[in-house]
């Protein structure tokens, strides 16, 4: 029985290779960070010179923040998320002169960035150098030393005990080199993880900054929610005006004409009444469709699980629904969850060129997770259309989040999370519970 499969071994090797490559990038960035630290010290010293510091410090701060933002993005690739902590610019236009200078100096994040430069650069250099040196050392023991000794040379300085002078000693370096190379590939991703956590100590927002960011986020979310509600009200008003309202007005005029013709031309009156009946049926259908767009009846009757399954059956491509929600959600959350799934599936049908799709519903530890995937061409970008951005705004109103995985060639997976609680167990026959 094999302890590690070939696929697991291959993944482990590639993870180590990627970590080594990232270590090389860290080494380069660390070398570049040290001069940036020197420039920062000089810029702070020039603040004592009237007028000169107002010009030099903002430029230097821009470079430092760009370097810090790059480190935040690299940390996110390692799974260590670091929020951007900077204070927003003054609301009255772009700051200039003393206002910009004070805005930079009074921001605690500016000083934390400066404090990170030197130790962050040193850590990046040390860990990056280890990430490169260890694999090279192992590669040397496995390949270079045996080859050199076989060609008749002698190798000194490798191995903790003996110099390598003959072919037998050369091949004895093989197991040592293999162990070192294996340890290097294993340690390389952890070096990157340690570097990311060290950066988080300096570059993450303080509690005050987190509170400020949270207030800003809630303000933006509230504005998006108000805009979305206003747009929805305009849509409902437009649909009523152009659809049901126009037909009901026409219905009233038709019935009025039928009343006038009732005694003079009963046949024409009956024809008008038949038209009125058809118009009333059409208006009723449009009203039902309008109400269904506000809150689908199937959602009220069968809950999120049943509504999503019914939605999947109506799509023009095979769509599997996995899992379920073992209870009822609060009505606003349930409605938002249904419509984000519907929007994601609509994007699949319109843009993905997929042959199959799937939906996963999970609720664990107060968190609702919705996943929509397809086997289409991939390449989805939330900034090139309004569909995914609309999903983000709808989720943000409930502190929900959306993440997207859509490499070119597919597959595409949209993951949506909503913090919520279950209000009651399912009682509908479709739930399978009593």
Secondary structure, 3 states (H helix, E strand, C coil): CCCCCHHHHHHHHHHHHHHHHHHHHHHHHHHHHHHHHHHHHHHHHHCCCCCHHHHHHHHHHHHHHHHHHHHHHHHHHCCCCCCCCCCCCCCCCCCCCHHHHHHHHCCHHHHHHHHHHHHHHHHHHHHHHHHHHHHHHHHHHHHHHHHHHHCCCCECCCCCCCCECCHHHHHHHHHHHHHHHHHHHHHHHHHHHHHHHHHHHHHCCCHHHHHHHHHHHHHHHHHHHHHHHHHHHHHHHHHHHHHHHHHHHHHHHHHHHHHHHHHHCHHHHHHHHHHHHHHHHHHHHHHHHHHHHHCCHHHHHHHHHHHHHHHHHCCCCEEEEEECCCCEECHHHHHHHHHHHHHHHHHHHHHHCCCEEEEEEEEECCEEEEEEEECCCCCCCCCCCCHHHHHHHHHHCCCCEEEEEECCCCCEEEEEEEECCEEECCCCHHHCCC
